[in-house]
């Protein structure tokens, strides 16, 4: 299970960075989304995957008796998903506006900011 | 929110809010100065389980500076921003940005720091795109991509750190990271943090987004960005590398090399620029180098120099971008080639602008001079002569750049600037709007002068901060002692 996760995360990171390095604005967004998901899965994996052991202390004892699924990474991922969702929707609107104003989706042609003014 | 379309009410609320913020911060600052580090456990969840907020003297100094710069920019934007932008919620977003900055300075939890960073960047995205001009949108695309990438790298680093230690509280991490046996993995995590914060702080190989975007928004926005946003990255670097990843020779070496290259490349970049705002953007990068250099040398004197430089730089950079906005309003251009004759037209204003410009260079007794003494002393003590050379070289380049700027903008006979018809020129404005332009610059110039002439007090402050930073046990105790005797 862990190995499968590790491979998926690796592929997501690689694909995300590859897409960000492309010149098209739309692919930039796809790259951002992939990278965000990769990071979320990474938190999940590094919080140790434990199957079928909810973090609930049995009634008769006061401490955990065996390994349990750590709830903290899930809280972190939830936060991170919400944040990256917000950022991604902002990115889509931004790219749409940029496309409308600049009239290109090629990042190489976006060099008005580097011109001498 | 209640006054979405009533700009005047927004202006007044914003300025009053900033004044209140400043007053409260001064109160908290003096309280912490007398009583030592304060902590707050959110929801009474004891550290390291809950989210901790820690106000040590370093954090509260930065919060104080945020309040000062925030007040100045709030007054400045009340008169410099055109109503169209204000109508789309400029002030609420601006204050959200300040909220994020304060949160990032005060939090004692690394994931919480990530959340504050996101609040900062999402408000800065809105501020940088507000108005929707072509250059703004292009700059925003670059700014967005790089900052998002930085956040993701930061998040990855948090994930790895959590996997290693199972903790997110920074004080707890400081204890647990020291105990981890797999040092290579700790080093990799540290480098991930360095890259993530480095992009935000705009250090050497990662700064290219900054000069491509900082000159595009209106000057009020550039002022708060230039003064505070990159400094959050520097703050996070200092915090993480003095608290969590301590005493790693490789990392210190890496920081030194990065700092030296940042000093060189930022300085040289500033030399060839023509746009006033772009010159200042490159100077931001150049001067980030000083702070990283102090961190890399990692002695108490060096850290004190870094803190002093940070204090000086936040005030001066905010001021300079407001100055560039003033020049733009008066002359209708920010191109150095076209500008000129400012001194003969506005001698008093020129004298005022002289203060921040030459504070930046660090001509004694102005404020930029004092931290450099500490940094140079420290580089002698640690025998890092490359660092010494870089400090002197970068100071020299800054001097050349500022002298060139002074000659071109203030002394030279003006070139041809086309009169713009629908442009809001400075001399056409009413008395109060003019005051709104000049008052914040005067205010920050006085603060700069105080830092310069009252250098002794600032030196005491930065030495104390440096002491607290060098001894990370103090921070750890402050977080955990409150647990043992909750009030």
Interface residues (C-beta under 8 A of the other chain):
Chain A: X20 X25 X28 X32 X35 X36 X39 X42 X43 X45 X46 X47 X48 X70 X72 X73 X76 X79 X80 X83 X86 X87 X90 X91 X94 X95 X97 X98 X101 X102 X107 X110 X111 X112 X113 X114 X116 X117
Chain B: X111 X114 X115 X118 X121 X122 X125 X129 X132 X133 X134 X135 X137 X138 X139 X140 X141 X142 X144 X145 X148 X149 X151 X152 X155 X156 X158 X159 X160 X162 X163 X166 X168 X212 X213 X215 X216 X274 X275 X334 X335
